[in-house]
Amino acid sequence: MFEDIGTFLRVLAPGIPITVFATLGGIALTIVLAFAAGLALLSPSRTVRVISRIYVEGLRGTSEVVQLFWIFFALPLLVGFQIVPIWAGIVVLGLNHGAYGAEIVRGAVQSVPKAQYEGAIALSLTPAQRMRRVILPQAVVEMIPPFNTLFIQLLKSTALLSFVAIDEITNLANQRLIPNFGPQSWLVWIVVLVIYLLLALVITVVMRLLEAAAAARVGRTPSARARKLAATTVGGA
């Protein structure tokens, strides 16, 4: 029984780079969209805030699977060309998790003490300089723990790419192992779970290092509030 684990790993191995690529691509797009939409939610312009809020609520409030189907199957009918499956998956992962990330960015920026804003104004910094040099460096320390949770959620969401025939880990297990090892399906899925767990641990280690570096940069340690936020902010992602 357990001697088949080596076979399982050989079959699943080609799917690991694809899963990692989709995860990294989704994370990159998530960061860009999260910061853009999160800062837009704090814009003095009501129009900008409304547009950002529509994006955030629209993507958080609709099914990720339906979003994937729409971009991969429906959008080509409108634009006239088929999107490469892996890129369609990355776009959906980024759009969806970027909407959740926007609230993380907004909350972290608003958590910076008002005295920091006042001090930056007293130094005659422009709004852009205040945000870049004073507010964001402190807010980033608060963002990293919940972003860690969000990125792990994104990693797990890569399993949805099996719906568009991408040979990531879940699809390989379902298409190539389960038909041949049906009675051992429980063991197949345990191996898949362990692979996801190990990839999630890598994300956590990297994010912890980034958290320590960001905290050191502003001369403080991450707050307990940030760690608590990490466990609750994206719990329903």
N, C-alpha and C positions, 0 to 999 in steps of 0.2 A: 504493500500500500504506500508507505512513505518513500519507497524507492522510486516512485514515479515523480517525486517533487523535482528531480533534476530535469526530467522531460518537460514538466510544466514551465520551469524557468527558461529552458531553451526556446520554447514556443512563445513565451511572453516577452522575452528579451528584446526583440525588434520593436515592440510597442512602447518600451520605456523611453527611448529618445523622442518619439513622437509625442508622448504624454508630456515630457519635460519641455519640448519646444512649444507646444500649445500653452502650457502653463506660463512659461517665460514671456511668450508673446502676449498672452492675456494680462499678465501682471504689468508689462510695459504700457499697454493701452489703458489699463485700469488707473495707473498712476497719473497719466496725462489727463484723462477725463475727470478723475476725482479732483485734482487740483483746479482744473479749469471750471468745472461745475461748482465745486465747493466755494471757491473764491467769488464766482458769479453770484452765488446765493447771498453773499455779503455786499454785493455791489450797491452803490447809492442809486443806481438806475433801476426803477421799478420794472422796466421792460426786460432788462437783463436778468433780474431775479425771477420774473415770471417764466421766461424761456428756460432757465436752468431748473426751476421747480417742475416744469412740465416734463423735462427729460428725466429727472430723478424719480418722480412719482410714476411716470409712465413705464420706465424700465423696471423699477422695483415692484410694480403692481401687476405685471404680466408674466406669464410663464416663460421660463428660459427655454424650454423645449419648443414652444410655439415661436419664440423669437428666432431660434435656429432654423426651424422649418420655413419661416417667412423669408429669412435672408437667403437660404440655400435654394428653396423651391419657388417661392413667389416673386422675389425681387428680380431674378433673371428674366421673368416674363415681362417686366416693366422696362428694364435697362437693355435687354437684348443680348446679354452674354452670361454664361454660367460662371459663377464664382468658384474658385478652387476650394474644395471642401475644408482643408485645414485652415485656410484664411477666413472662410465663413465662420468656422468655429472660434477662431481667435477674436474676430470682431464681436461675436455674441458674448463671449466671456468678458471682453473688455468693456463693452457697453453696459452689460448687466452689473458687473461688480464695480464699475466706475460710478454707477448711480449710488450704490451703497457707500463707496469711498467718499463721495462728495459730502455726505453728512458727517463722516469722520473728520474731514478737513474743516468743514464749517464749525463743528463743535470744538475742535482743537484750537482754532484761531480765536474763537470767542472765549476760550478758557484762559488766554493770556491776560494777566492782571491789567486793569485799566491804567495803573501807574506807568506801565511800560509804554503805552501809547502816549501818555502825557509827557514822559521823558523824551521820547523820540520827537514829539512836536517841539518841545523846548530846545532841542538841538537843531531845529530848523530843517529837519529831513523832509523830503518830499513824500507824498503817500506811497510811491513805489519804493523809495528807499526805506521807509518805515517798515513796510511789509517784508522786504527782502533781507534787511540787515538786523531788524529787531524782533518782529513778530513771528515770522516763519521759523527761524532757528529754534525758538522756544516751543512753538506749536508742534514742530516735527517730533519732538521728544514725546509729546502726548499722542501723536498719531501712530507711532510705530507699533505699539502693542495691538491695537485694534486692526491695523493693517496686516499684522501677522495672522490674525484669525481670518481675515478676509481672503488673504492669499491661499491659506490652507483650504478654505471653502472653494476657491477658484480651482485649485488642484483637483479636488474631488469632483467638481463639475465637469472636468474634462471627460468623464465617463459618458456625458451626453453626446459626445462626438461620434459615438458608436451608431447613433441614429442616422448619420450621413456616411456610413461605411468607412470611417477612418480607422485604420488599424492601430488604435491605441490599446492600452492594456485590457480594458474591459471587453472590447470588441474581439480581440484575439482569444480571450478566455471563452467567450460565449460562442464564437464561430468555429474555433479550431480544437478546443479542449473538451468542452461539454459534450459535443456529439460522440466523441471517442472515449470519454471517461465519465459517462453519465453517473454510474454508481459512486464515483469519487468526486462528484460535483462539489460536495461540501469542502473537500480538501483543496480543490482548484480555487474556490472563492476565498479560502483562508490565505492561500498564497498571494492572491490578488490584494487582499486587505493588507497583508504585511508589506507588500511593495508600496502601496499608497502611504502606509504609516511611515515607512523609512523616508519617502520623499517629503512627507510633511515635517518630519524631524529635521531634515536638511533646511527647509524653509525657516523653521523656528530658530535653529542655530544661527543662520545668517541674519535674521531679524534681531536676535538678541545682541549680536555683535554691532549691528547698525544702531540699535537703541543705546548701547553703552557709549558708542562714539558720538552720537548726537547729544547725549546728556553731558559728556565731558566737554564738548565744544562750547556749551553755554554755562559750564561750571556748576552743574547740579546733577542729581540722580533722578531717574524716572520716578514719577509720583505713583503712589498706591492707587490713586484715582484712575490713572491711565491703564494700569493692569486690570482694574475692575471693569473699566470700559471695554477692554478687549474681550471680556467674557460675555458682554451683554449687547454691545452695539450692533453686531452683525449675527446675532444668534439665530435670526430667522432668515438669513440669506438663502 
